[in-house]
Amino acid sequence: GYSIYIVDLPGTYSLTAYSLEELIARNYIIEEKPDVVVNIVDASNPERNLYLTLQLIELGAPLVIALNKMDLAENKGYEIDHRELEKLLGVPVVPTIAPKKIGMEELCEKILEVAEVKK
């Protein structure tokens, strides 16, 4: 079995530490060195989150991206190839629809895989 400790950091779009939320998130990731960081990206507005994603990658944070709200993205006519995004970024990307619990099992699997690699 696994023992998992989850920390829900304040929502932020960057780690530049201009706001208290950014400072808290940045300090936690740098100082505590979590086994996995799950970056929840709004698939219906991905450009808003990609700066944070790139910062996390630059920091070398062990990362899994949950590409959430895939249903809303599809309703807007967006076609997001999560496998191609995964190749471009070099980190696991899992499409999810949280309220419907779609993609949650795969997300958990990827989180455990990334945590195992770090050990």
N, C-alpha and C positions, 0 to 999 in steps of 0.2 A: 504494500500500500504506500500511499504518498501522504505526506503532511504538507498542507498548503496554507500559507499565510497571505491573505490578499489585502493590499493597501489601495484604497481608492483615492487617488490624488485629485486636486482641484482641476477642473477642466481648463485647458489652456491651448493656445494655438502656436506657442513658441516657448523656448527656454531662455529667452533673452533677459529675463529677470527685471522687466520694467514694472510688473505688477506683483502683488503679494502672491497671487496664485502661481505665476511663473517662477518666482523665487522658491516657493515651497516645493514645487514639482522638480525643478532643476536640482536643488540641494538634496532632495531625497534620492534621486537617481544617481547623482555623483557620489554622495557620501555613503549611502546604504548599499549600493551595488546590488540591486535585486537580481534574482535568478532569471527573471523574465519581465519585460515590460510589454503590456498589451496596449497598443496604440489603436484606439477606436476612431476610425475615420468615417465620416459621414459620406457615403457613396453618392448621395444626391447633391453634395457640395464638396467634392474631394480637394479642390485647390485650396480651400480654407485650411485643411489639415496637413497638406504635403510639406510645408515648411517645418513644422514640428517633426514630422516623420524623418526628413532629411537630417535635422539636428540630432535626433536620437541615433540614427545610423552613424553620423560623424562621431558621436560620443562613444560608439562601440557598444551601446546598450544591447543586451540580448533581446531581440525584438520579434513580436508577432503582431501583424496588422489585422484587426477585425474590420473588414470593409462592411460596415453596417448600413442599414436602410436601403438595401439593394432593391427592394420593391419600389421605394420612392424614386430611386434613380431610374429604374426601368419605366416608371410612369412618366418621367420627364423625357424619355427617349434616349437616355444615356446607355451606351453599351460599354461596359467596363470588363476587359479581359483580365481577370485577377491573376491568371497564370503568367501572362505577359508582364503585368505589374510586378509580380513576384520575381521574375527573371531580372527585370530592370533594377529593382531595389536590392535584390540579394537577400531578402528576408521572406518568411512565410506570410502569405496573404490569404485570409479566409473570408469568403462572402458570408454575411449573416443578415438575418432579420430578427432582431432580439425579441420583440413582443410575441412573435410566433415560434420562438426557440429554434429557428432554422439556422443551421450551421454551428450550433453550440457544441455538439459532440466533436466535430472536426476541430473546432477552436481549442477545446480542451486537450485534444490529442497533440496539436501543434505546440501548445504551451508546455506540455510535458516533454515533448521531443527537444525543444529549445533548452529547457531546464536541465535535461540529461546531458546535452552537449556541453553545457557550462561546467558541469561537475568534473 
